[in-house]
């Protein structure tokens, strides 16, 4: 249960990251620098995705790929489709016309491929770029599992090879004739975060270790705190992906382990009924926290960001209960046969 509450925290960090008034001179630089690291919520989601998909499907031999993909689509696509449609309908209502450019944006958004093109990275639902990466991970994860079962060395070889291949493709496609900035920002930058989750899941499936002290939760939180408070003041120029990989391995992974195995106040809070509900609705919250819904709230209800935050959580819970969960169950029941 605590992993579900953890999702709410990750989504809230991203909300604060997007809505902190950085230009307001009243805020101290330290506060701005701290909030500037709250994009870590995205990495928290990627590591969790790698962990959950592996923990659920790694031992399925073979994976029923149809059922696997139906479950993934049922989980993420219905609400994404409805809200993406809402974005483009709202745009048309405000502007009164439609053109080829908006058609391209719509096609790439609805197919979750927009993050393959730097020009359309933030088209539709701006934060939906992460779902392109999730989609790519879902499609390729069964292949990772097949190779890792052959040799655990692939846990290190695969992300390194994907990263190197991504850098090569980025360099090759970085030419003036490149359409829409194809493959200029992509999956390979975040692959290590997914594999951090994969490694944790395989370790848990193979070994049942317990520790005499609840150190993992607090160690993970300590590493995240160091990152949040210290990143802006590091004098060493370390590549961003290396910093995020280290935070994923030494911060997020121990935290996830601790939330599962260790009875701490953190596990108790995040596993409480209210946090589980907020965590279940966090996907909707993530999709709506930036876009036409908060803009409407800001223009017609209040400009107070705290009240908008509360309202977004309420709307997310309602949309999860009335739309997301029923659609999820309907699609799974409709397309997953009893034989499957």
C-alpha positions as YAML, in Angstrom:
chain: A
units: angstrom
residues:
- id: 1
  name: UNK
  ca: [0.00, 0.00, 0.00]
- id: 2
  name: UNK
  ca: [2.81, 2.46, 0.79]
- id: 3
  name: UNK
  ca: [3.98, 2.30, -2.82]
- id: 4
  name: UNK
  ca: [0.60, 3.66, -3.88]
- id: 5
  name: UNK
  ca: [0.88, 6.57, -1.45]
- id: 6
  name: UNK
  ca: [4.42, 7.12, -2.74]
- id: 7
  name: UNK
  ca: [2.89, 7.86, -6.17]
- id: 8
  name: UNK
  ca: [0.92, 10.76, -4.70]
- id: 9
  name: UNK
  ca: [4.10, 12.33, -3.31]
- id: 10
  name: UNK
  ca: [5.85, 11.97, -6.67]
- id: 11
  name: UNK
  ca: [2.96, 13.68, -8.48]
- id: 12
  name: UNK
  ca: [2.81, 16.48, -5.90]
- id: 13
  name: UNK
  ca: [6.54, 17.17, -6.28]
- id: 14
  name: UNK
  ca: [6.01, 17.67, -10.01]
- id: 15
  name: UNK
  ca: [3.06, 20.00, -9.34]
- id: 16
  name: UNK
  ca: [5.20, 22.19, -7.08]
- id: 17
  name: UNK
  ca: [8.04, 22.10, -9.62]
- id: 18
  name: UNK
  ca: [5.70, 23.42, -12.34]
- id: 19
  name: UNK
  ca: [3.87, 26.04, -10.29]
- id: 20
  name: UNK
  ca: [6.52, 27.51, -7.98]
- id: 21
  name: UNK
  ca: [6.75, 31.22, -8.89]
- id: 22
  name: UNK
  ca: [10.51, 31.19, -9.54]
- id: 23
  name: UNK
  ca: [10.56, 34.79, -10.68]
- id: 24
  name: UNK
  ca: [8.98, 36.12, -7.48]
- id: 25
  name: UNK
  ca: [11.74, 38.11, -5.72]
- id: 26
  name: UNK
  ca: [10.08, 37.45, -2.37]
- id: 27
  name: UNK
  ca: [11.20, 33.83, -2.44]
- id: 28
  name: UNK
  ca: [14.78, 33.15, -1.26]
- id: 29
  name: UNK
  ca: [17.20, 31.62, -3.72]
- id: 30
  name: UNK
  ca: [17.52, 28.51, -1.57]
- id: 31
  name: UNK
  ca: [13.78, 27.80, -1.86]
- id: 32
  name: UNK
  ca: [13.91, 28.28, -5.63]
- id: 33
  name: UNK
  ca: [16.90, 25.94, -5.92]
- id: 34
  name: UNK
  ca: [15.21, 23.27, -3.81]
- id: 35
  name: UNK
  ca: [11.97, 23.39, -5.80]
- id: 36
  name: UNK
  ca: [14.04, 23.30, -8.99]
- id: 37
  name: UNK
  ca: [15.01, 19.71, -8.11]
- id: 38
  name: UNK
  ca: [11.41, 18.53, -7.65]
- id: 39
  name: UNK
  ca: [11.43, 17.11, -11.17]
- id: 40
  name: UNK
  ca: [12.78, 14.09, -9.27]
- id: 41
  name: UNK
  ca: [9.11, 13.07, -9.06]
- id: 42
  name: UNK
  ca: [9.38, 11.91, -12.69]
- id: 43
  name: UNK
  ca: [12.37, 9.71, -11.84]
- id: 44
  name: UNK
  ca: [10.43, 8.32, -8.87]
- id: 45
  name: UNK
  ca: [7.70, 7.22, -11.31]
- id: 46
  name: UNK
  ca: [10.19, 5.65, -13.76]
- id: 47
  name: UNK
  ca: [11.92, 3.57, -11.07]
- id: 48
  name: UNK
  ca: [8.54, 2.46, -9.70]
- id: 49
  name: UNK
  ca: [7.38, 1.47, -13.21]
- id: 50
  name: UNK
  ca: [10.50, -0.63, -13.75]
- id: 51
  name: UNK
  ca: [9.98, -2.31, -10.40]
- id: 52
  name: UNK
  ca: [6.25, -3.04, -10.70]
- id: 53
  name: UNK
  ca: [6.31, -4.34, -14.28]
- id: 54
  name: UNK
  ca: [9.23, -6.63, -13.47]
- id: 55
  name: UNK
  ca: [7.80, -7.85, -10.18]
- id: 56
  name: UNK
  ca: [4.48, -8.73, -11.83]
- id: 57
  name: UNK
  ca: [5.67, -10.25, -15.12]
- id: 58
  name: UNK
  ca: [9.31, -11.38, -14.81]
- id: 59
  name: UNK
  ca: [8.41, -14.92, -13.74]
- id: 60
  name: UNK
  ca: [5.74, -15.36, -16.43]
- id: 61
  name: UNK
  ca: [7.28, -17.83, -18.88]
- id: 62
  name: UNK
  ca: [6.25, -17.03, -21.50]
- id: 63
  name: UNK
  ca: [4.53, -13.70, -21.02]
- id: 64
  name: UNK
  ca: [1.06, -13.59, -22.54]
- id: 65
  name: UNK
  ca: [1.92, -10.50, -24.58]
- id: 66
  name: UNK
  ca: [-1.67, -9.76, -25.58]
- id: 67
  name: UNK
  ca: [-2.87, -9.79, -21.98]
- id: 68
  name: UNK
  ca: [0.20, -7.84, -20.90]
- id: 69
  name: UNK
  ca: [-0.44, -5.06, -23.43]
- id: 70
  name: UNK
  ca: [-4.19, -4.98, -22.80]
- id: 71
  name: UNK
  ca: [-3.48, -4.45, -19.10]
- id: 72
  name: UNK
  ca: [-0.96, -1.69, -19.85]
- id: 73
  name: UNK
  ca: [-3.31, 0.06, -22.29]
- id: 74
  name: UNK
  ca: [-6.24, -0.26, -19.88]
- id: 75
  name: UNK
  ca: [-4.13, 1.29, -17.16]
- id: 76
  name: UNK
  ca: [-2.80, 4.39, -18.89]
- id: 77
  name: UNK
  ca: [-4.63, 5.05, -22.16]
- id: 78
  name: UNK
  ca: [-8.35, 5.74, -21.46]
- id: 79
  name: UNK
  ca: [-7.82, 8.79, -19.24]
- id: 80
  name: UNK
  ca: [-4.93, 9.98, -21.39]
- id: 81
  name: UNK
  ca: [-7.17, 9.77, -24.49]
- id: 82
  name: UNK
  ca: [-10.06, 11.63, -22.85]
- id: 83
  name: UNK
  ca: [-7.88, 14.40, -21.42]
- id: 84
  name: UNK
  ca: [-5.87, 14.78, -24.63]
- id: 85
  name: UNK
  ca: [-9.14, 15.15, -26.52]
- id: 86
  name: UNK
  ca: [-10.13, 17.78, -23.95]
- id: 87
  name: UNK
  ca: [-6.90, 19.70, -24.60]
- id: 88
  name: UNK
  ca: [-7.47, 19.91, -28.35]
- id: 89
  name: UNK
  ca: [-11.19, 20.66, -28.00]
- id: 90
  name: UNK
  ca: [-10.35, 23.49, -25.59]
- id: 91
  name: UNK
  ca: [-7.73, 24.82, -28.03]
- id: 92
  name: UNK
  ca: [-10.20, 24.78, -30.92]
- id: 93
  name: UNK
  ca: [-12.85, 26.48, -28.79]
- id: 94
  name: UNK
  ca: [-10.42, 29.26, -27.82]
- id: 95
  name: UNK
  ca: [-8.93, 29.81, -31.28]
- id: 96
  name: UNK
  ca: [-11.79, 28.93, -33.61]
- id: 97
  name: UNK
  ca: [-9.75, 27.16, -36.30]
- id: 98
  name: UNK
  ca: [-7.80, 23.98, -37.04]
- id: 99
  name: UNK
  ca: [-4.77, 23.45, -39.28]
- id: 100
  name: UNK
  ca: [-2.24, 20.85, -40.40]
- id: 101
  name: UNK
  ca: [0.09, 21.68, -37.50]
- id: 102
  name: UNK
  ca: [-2.60, 20.89, -34.93]
- id: 103
  name: UNK
  ca: [-3.40, 17.66, -36.79]
- id: 104
  name: UNK
  ca: [0.23, 16.57, -36.47]
- id: 105
  name: UNK
  ca: [0.23, 17.48, -32.79]
- id: 106
  name: UNK
  ca: [-2.98, 15.53, -32.25]
- id: 107
  name: UNK
  ca: [-1.77, 12.39, -34.07]
- id: 108
  name: UNK
  ca: [1.53, 12.33, -32.18]
- id: 109
  name: UNK
  ca: [-0.24, 13.02, -28.88]
- id: 110
  name: UNK
  ca: [-2.95, 10.37, -29.25]
- id: 111
  name: UNK
  ca: [-0.37, 7.75, -30.30]
- id: 112
  name: UNK
  ca: [1.92, 8.69, -27.38]
- id: 113
  name: UNK
  ca: [4.83, 9.19, -29.78]
- id: 114
  name: UNK
  ca: [5.26, 12.95, -29.41]
- id: 115
  name: UNK
  ca: [8.40, 12.71, -27.25]
- id: 116
  name: UNK
  ca: [10.19, 11.12, -30.19]
- id: 117
  name: UNK
  ca: [10.16, 14.58, -31.78]
- id: 118
  name: UNK
  ca: [11.70, 17.54, -29.93]
- id: 119
  name: UNK
  ca: [9.44, 20.00, -31.81]
- id: 120
  name: UNK
  ca: [6.31, 18.34, -30.39]
- id: 121
  name: UNK
  ca: [7.73, 17.23, -27.05]
- id: 122
  name: UNK
  ca: [5.22, 19.33, -25.11]
- id: 123
  name: UNK
  ca: [2.28, 19.12, -27.53]
- id: 124
  name: UNK
  ca: [-1.15, 18.19, -26.19]
- id: 125
  name: UNK
  ca: [-0.73, 17.41, -22.50]
- id: 126
  name: UNK
  ca: [2.74, 18.93, -21.93]
- id: 127
  name: UNK
  ca: [3.77, 16.54, -19.15]
- id: 128
  name: UNK
  ca: [2.57, 13.61, -21.27]
- id: 129
  name: UNK
  ca: [6.07, 13.31, -22.76]
- id: 130
  name: UNK
  ca: [6.82, 10.86, -19.95]
- id: 131
  name: UNK
  ca: [4.14, 8.52, -21.28]
- id: 132
  name: UNK
  ca: [6.06, 8.10, -24.54]
- id: 133
  name: UNK
  ca: [8.93, 6.79, -22.44]
- id: 134
  name: UNK
  ca: [6.58, 4.58, -20.43]
- id: 135
  name: UNK
  ca: [5.10, 3.23, -23.65]
- id: 136
  name: UNK
  ca: [8.55, 2.41, -25.02]
- id: 137
  name: UNK
  ca: [9.45, 0.66, -21.77]
- id: 138
  name: UNK
  ca: [6.25, -1.41, -21.78]
- id: 139
  name: UNK
  ca: [6.88, -2.54, -25.36]
- id: 140
  name: UNK
  ca: [10.50, -3.55, -24.75]
- id: 141
  name: UNK
  ca: [10.34, -4.89, -21.16]
- id: 142
  name: UNK
  ca: [9.45, -8.50, -22.16]
- id: 143
  name: UNK
  ca: [12.60, -8.61, -24.31]
- id: 144
  name: UNK
  ca: [14.68, -7.35, -21.37]
- id: 145
  name: UNK
  ca: [13.25, -10.09, -19.17]
- id: 146
  name: UNK
  ca: [14.08, -12.76, -21.76]
- id: 147
  name: UNK
  ca: [17.71, -11.66, -21.94]
- id: 148
  name: UNK
  ca: [18.16, -11.09, -18.20]
- id: 149
  name: UNK
  ca: [16.90, -14.63, -17.49]
- id: 150
  name: UNK
  ca: [19.75, -15.87, -19.68]
- id: 151
  name: UNK
  ca: [22.35, -13.82, -17.85]
- id: 152
  name: UNK
  ca: [22.16, -11.28, -15.05]
- id: 153
  name: UNK
  ca: [24.95, -9.38, -16.79]
- id: 154
  name: UNK
  ca: [22.27, -7.99, -19.09]
- id: 155
  name: UNK
  ca: [21.07, -5.87, -16.15]
- id: 156
  name: UNK
  ca: [24.16, -3.75, -16.80]
- id: 157
  name: UNK
  ca: [24.73, -4.44, -20.50]
- id: 158
  name: UNK
  ca: [21.23, -3.52, -21.71]
- id: 159
  name: UNK
  ca: [20.93, 0.01, -20.26]
- id: 160
  name: UNK
  ca: [24.51, 0.79, -21.25]
- id: 161
  name: UNK
  ca: [23.87, -0.44, -24.81]
- id: 162
  name: UNK
  ca: [20.56, 1.46, -25.07]
- id: 163
  name: UNK
  ca: [22.20, 4.63, -23.80]
- id: 164
  name: UNK
  ca: [25.12, 4.32, -26.22]
- id: 165
  name: UNK
  ca: [22.76, 3.55, -29.12]
- id: 166
  name: UNK
  ca: [20.64, 6.56, -28.20]
- id: 167
  name: UNK
  ca: [23.64, 8.89, -28.22]
- id: 168
  name: UNK
  ca: [24.68, 7.49, -31.60]
- id: 169
  name: UNK
  ca: [21.20, 7.94, -33.09]
- id: 170
  name: UNK
  ca: [20.94, 11.42, -31.62]
- id: 171
  name: UNK
  ca: [24.20, 12.39, -33.32]
- id: 172
  name: UNK
  ca: [23.25, 10.75, -36.63]
- id: 173
  name: UNK
  ca: [19.80, 12.37, -36.75]
- id: 174
  name: UNK
  ca: [21.03, 15.81, -35.67]
- id: 175
  name: UNK
  ca: [21.07, 17.22, -39.21]
- id: 176
  name: UNK
  ca: [19.14, 20.12, -40.78]
- id: 177
  name: UNK
  ca: [16.96, 17.71, -42.78]
- id: 178
  name: UNK
  ca: [15.85, 15.93, -39.60]
- id: 179
  name: UNK
  ca: [12.04, 16.05, -39.43]
- id: 180
  name: UNK
  ca: [10.70, 17.71, -36.27]
- id: 181
  name: UNK
  ca: [13.84, 17.01, -34.22]
- id: 182
  name: UNK
  ca: [13.44, 13.24, -34.43]
- id: 183
  name: UNK
  ca: [15.23, 11.34, -31.63]
- id: 184
  name: UNK
  ca: [16.85, 14.41, -30.10]
- id: 185
  name: UNK
  ca: [15.39, 13.78, -26.64]
- id: 186
  name: UNK
  ca: [14.40, 10.24, -25.89]
- id: 187
  name: UNK
  ca: [14.17, 7.05, -23.88]
- id: 188
  name: UNK
  ca: [17.91, 6.45, -23.61]
- id: 189
  name: UNK
  ca: [18.43, 9.36, -21.19]
- id: 190
  name: UNK
  ca: [16.17, 7.75, -18.58]
- id: 191
  name: UNK
  ca: [16.81, 4.06, -19.23]
- id: 192
  name: UNK
  ca: [18.98, 3.65, -16.12]
- id: 193
  name: UNK
  ca: [16.07, 4.70, -13.91]
- id: 194
  name: UNK
  ca: [13.81, 1.98, -15.34]
- id: 195
  name: UNK
  ca: [16.59, -0.57, -14.90]
- id: 196
  name: UNK
  ca: [17.15, 0.48, -11.30]
- id: 197
  name: UNK
  ca: [13.56, -0.63, -10.68]
- id: 198
  name: UNK
  ca: [14.09, -3.82, -12.70]
- id: 199
  name: UNK
  ca: [17.14, -4.69, -10.60]
- id: 200
  name: UNK
  ca: [15.28, -4.15, -7.34]
- id: 201
  name: UNK
  ca: [12.37, -6.36, -8.45]
- id: 202
  name: UNK
  ca: [14.63, -9.21, -9.59]
- id: 203
  name: UNK
  ca: [16.60, -8.99, -6.35]
- id: 204
  name: UNK
  ca: [13.39, -9.20, -4.34]
- id: 205
  name: UNK
  ca: [12.07, -12.12, -6.40]
- id: 206
  name: UNK
  ca: [15.29, -14.09, -5.98]
- id: 207
  name: UNK
  ca: [16.28, -13.26, -2.41]
- id: 208
  name: UNK
  ca: [14.32, -12.62, 0.76]
- id: 209
  name: UNK
  ca: [16.65, -10.52, 2.84]
- id: 210
  name: UNK
  ca: [15.66, -8.81, 6.07]
- id: 211
  name: UNK
  ca: [17.64, -6.32, 8.10]
- id: 212
  name: UNK
  ca: [17.71, -5.96, 11.86]
- id: 213
  name: UNK
  ca: [17.32, -2.20, 11.59]
- id: 214
  name: UNK
  ca: [15.02, -0.07, 9.45]
- id: 215
  name: UNK
  ca: [17.84, 1.68, 7.64]
- id: 216
  name: UNK
  ca: [16.79, 1.49, 3.96]
- id: 217
  name: UNK
  ca: [13.86, 3.91, 4.23]
- id: 218
  name: UNK
  ca: [15.88, 6.54, 6.05]
- id: 219
  name: UNK
  ca: [18.96, 6.07, 3.88]
- id: 220
  name: UNK
  ca: [16.88, 6.53, 0.72]
- id: 221
  name: UNK
  ca: [15.22, 9.65, 2.12]
- id: 222
  name: UNK
  ca: [18.62, 11.00, 3.19]
- id: 223
  name: UNK
  ca: [20.03, 10.61, -0.33]
- id: 224
  name: UNK
  ca: [16.96, 12.32, -1.82]
- id: 225
  name: UNK
  ca: [17.30, 15.13, 0.72]
- id: 226
  name: UNK
  ca: [20.97, 15.59, -0.16]
- id: 227
  name: UNK
  ca: [20.04, 15.77, -3.83]
- id: 228
  name: UNK
  ca: [17.22, 18.25, -3.25]
- id: 229
  name: UNK
  ca: [19.22, 20.53, -0.96]
- id: 230
  name: UNK
  ca: [22.68, 20.15, -2.42]
- id: 231
  name: UNK
  ca: [22.42, 19.77, -6.19]
- id: 232
  name: UNK
  ca: [22.31, 23.50, -6.91]
- id: 233
  name: UNK
  ca: [25.43, 24.09, -4.84]
- id: 234
  name: UNK
  ca: [27.65, 21.36, -6.25]
- id: 235
  name: UNK
  ca: [30.78, 22.86, -7.75]
- id: 236
  name: UNK
  ca: [31.56, 19.70, -9.72]
- id: 237
  name: UNK
  ca: [29.99, 19.69, -13.18]
- id: 238
  name: UNK
  ca: [28.51, 16.18, -13.29]
- id: 239
  name: UNK
  ca: [26.32, 15.18, -16.27]
- id: 240
  name: UNK
  ca: [22.66, 15.34, -15.34]
- id: 241
  name: UNK
  ca: [21.85, 11.74, -16.28]
- id: 242
  name: UNK
  ca: [24.65, 10.45, -14.01]
- id: 243
  name: UNK
  ca: [23.31, 12.43, -11.05]
- id: 244
  name: UNK
  ca: [19.78, 11.12, -11.66]
- id: 245
  name: UNK
  ca: [21.05, 7.55, -12.04]
- id: 246
  name: UNK
  ca: [22.92, 7.77, -8.73]
- id: 247
  name: UNK
  ca: [19.84, 9.20, -7.02]
- id: 248
  name: UNK
  ca: [17.71, 6.41, -8.50]
- id: 249
  name: UNK
  ca: [20.06, 3.63, -7.35]
- id: 250
  name: UNK
  ca: [21.06, 4.98, -3.94]
- id: 251
  name: UNK
  ca: [17.97, 7.03, -3.08]
- id: 252
  name: UNK
  ca: [14.78, 5.81, -4.75]
- id: 253
  name: UNK
  ca: [15.60, 2.08, -4.75]
- id: 254
  name: UNK
  ca: [16.34, 1.88, -1.00]
- id: 255
  name: UNK
  ca: [13.23, 3.96, -0.32]
- id: 256
  name: UNK
  ca: [11.05, 1.53, -2.29]
- id: 257
  name: UNK
  ca: [12.64, -1.41, -0.50]
- id: 258
  name: UNK
  ca: [11.98, 0.23, 2.83]
- id: 259
  name: UNK
  ca: [8.37, 1.08, 2.01]
- id: 260
  name: UNK
  ca: [7.76, -2.60, 1.27]
- id: 261
  name: UNK
  ca: [9.72, -4.29, 4.05]
- id: 262
  name: UNK
  ca: [10.20, -1.85, 6.91]
- id: 263
  name: UNK
  ca: [7.57, -0.83, 9.44]
- id: 264
  name: UNK
  ca: [8.28, 2.89, 9.78]
- id: 265
  name: UNK
  ca: [6.18, 5.99, 10.25]
- id: 266
  name: UNK
  ca: [6.75, 6.74, 6.57]
- id: 267
  name: UNK
  ca: [5.31, 3.36, 5.55]
- id: 268
  name: UNK
  ca: [2.38, 3.86, 7.91]
- id: 269
  name: UNK
  ca: [1.52, 7.32, 6.53]
- id: 270
  name: UNK
  ca: [1.91, 6.44, 2.85]
- id: 271
  name: UNK
  ca: [0.00, 3.19, 3.37]
- id: 272
  name: UNK
  ca: [-2.94, 4.89, 5.07]
- id: 273
  name: UNK
  ca: [-6.36, 4.88, 3.38]
- id: 274
  name: UNK
  ca: [-6.26, 8.54, 2.41]
- id: 275
  name: UNK
  ca: [-2.79, 8.29, 0.86]
- id: 276
  name: UNK
  ca: [-3.71, 5.08, -0.98]
- id: 277
  name: UNK
  ca: [-6.71, 6.87, -2.47]
- id: 278
  name: UNK
  ca: [-4.57, 9.89, -3.39]
- id: 279
  name: UNK
  ca: [-1.99, 7.54, -4.87]
- id: 280
  name: UNK
  ca: [-4.56, 5.72, -6.97]
- id: 281
  name: UNK
  ca: [-5.80, 9.03, -8.34]
- id: 282
  name: UNK
  ca: [-2.27, 10.40, -8.81]
- id: 283
  name: UNK
  ca: [-2.16, 9.41, -12.50]
- id: 284
  name: UNK
  ca: [-5.18, 11.61, -13.22]
- id: 285
  name: UNK
  ca: [-3.66, 14.32, -11.04]
- id: 286
  name: UNK
  ca: [-0.43, 14.13, -13.04]
- id: 287
  name: UNK
  ca: [-2.33, 14.44, -16.33]
- id: 288
  name: UNK
  ca: [-4.48, 17.41, -15.26]
- id: 289
  name: UNK
  ca: [-2.16, 19.35, -12.95]
- id: 290
  name: UNK
  ca: [-0.85, 21.40, -15.88]
- id: 291
  name: UNK
  ca: [-3.20, 22.35, -18.70]
- id: 292
  name: UNK
  ca: [-6.67, 23.69, -19.36]
- id: 293
  name: UNK
  ca: [-8.19, 22.47, -16.05]
- id: 294
  name: UNK
  ca: [-5.89, 24.41, -13.67]
- id: 295
  name: UNK
  ca: [-6.00, 27.35, -16.11]
- id: 296
  name: UNK
  ca: [-9.79, 27.37, -15.80]
- id: 297
  name: UNK
  ca: [-9.50, 27.18, -12.02]
- id: 298
  name: UNK
  ca: [-6.99, 30.03, -12.00]
- id: 299
  name: UNK
  ca: [-9.14, 32.24, -14.26]
- id: 300
  name: UNK
  ca: [-12.58, 31.57, -12.84]
- id: 301
  name: UNK
  ca: [-12.20, 30.24, -9.27]
- id: 302
  name: UNK
  ca: [-9.00, 31.36, -7.58]
- id: 303
  name: UNK
  ca: [-5.38, 32.27, -8.26]
- id: 304
  name: UNK
  ca: [-4.28, 30.72, -4.97]
- id: 305
  name: UNK
  ca: [-2.05, 27.78, -5.90]
- id: 306
  name: UNK
  ca: [-2.73, 25.92, -2.65]
- id: 307
  name: UNK
  ca: [-6.48, 25.98, -3.26]
- id: 308
  name: UNK
  ca: [-5.91, 24.93, -6.89]
- id: 309
  name: UNK
  ca: [-3.77, 22.05, -5.60]
- id: 310
  name: UNK
  ca: [-6.57, 20.91, -3.27]
- id: 311
  name: UNK
  ca: [-9.20, 21.24, -6.00]
- id: 312
  name: UNK
  ca: [-7.07, 19.26, -8.45]
- id: 313
  name: UNK
  ca: [-6.78, 16.43, -5.92]
- id: 314
  name: UNK
  ca: [-10.55, 16.40, -5.43]
- id: 315
  name: UNK
  ca: [-11.19, 16.39, -9.18]
- id: 316
  name: UNK
  ca: [-8.58, 13.62, -9.60]
- id: 317
  name: UNK
  ca: [-10.27, 11.42, -7.00]
- id: 318
  name: UNK
  ca: [-13.66, 11.92, -8.66]
- id: 319
  name: UNK
  ca: [-12.27, 11.19, -12.13]
- id: 320
  name: UNK
  ca: [-10.43, 8.11, -10.86]
- id: 321
  name: UNK
  ca: [-13.52, 6.75, -9.12]
- id: 322
  name: UNK
  ca: [-16.04, 7.55, -11.85]
- id: 323
  name: UNK
  ca: [-13.96, 7.15, -15.02]
- id: 324
  name: UNK
  ca: [-10.45, 5.72, -14.73]
- id: 325
  name: UNK
  ca: [-11.14, 2.66, -12.59]
- id: 326
  name: UNK
  ca: [-14.38, 1.62, -14.37]
- id: 327
  name: UNK
  ca: [-12.76, 2.02, -17.81]
- id: 328
  name: UNK
  ca: [-9.71, 0.06, -16.66]
- id: 329
  name: UNK
  ca: [-11.83, -2.87, -15.49]
- id: 330
  name: UNK
  ca: [-14.07, -2.72, -18.58]
- id: 331
  name: UNK
  ca: [-11.18, -2.92, -21.04]
- id: 332
  name: UNK
  ca: [-9.47, -5.74, -19.15]
- id: 333
  name: UNK
  ca: [-12.68, -7.73, -18.98]
- id: 334
  name: UNK
  ca: [-13.57, -7.00, -22.61]
- id: 335
  name: UNK
  ca: [-10.24, -7.91, -24.23]
- id: 336
  name: UNK
  ca: [-8.72, -10.46, -21.85]
- id: 337
  name: UNK
  ca: [-10.46, -13.74, -22.61]
- id: 338
  name: UNK
  ca: [-10.88, -16.40, -19.94]
- id: 339
  name: UNK
  ca: [-8.52, -18.62, -21.87]
- id: 340
  name: UNK
  ca: [-5.85, -15.93, -21.79]
...
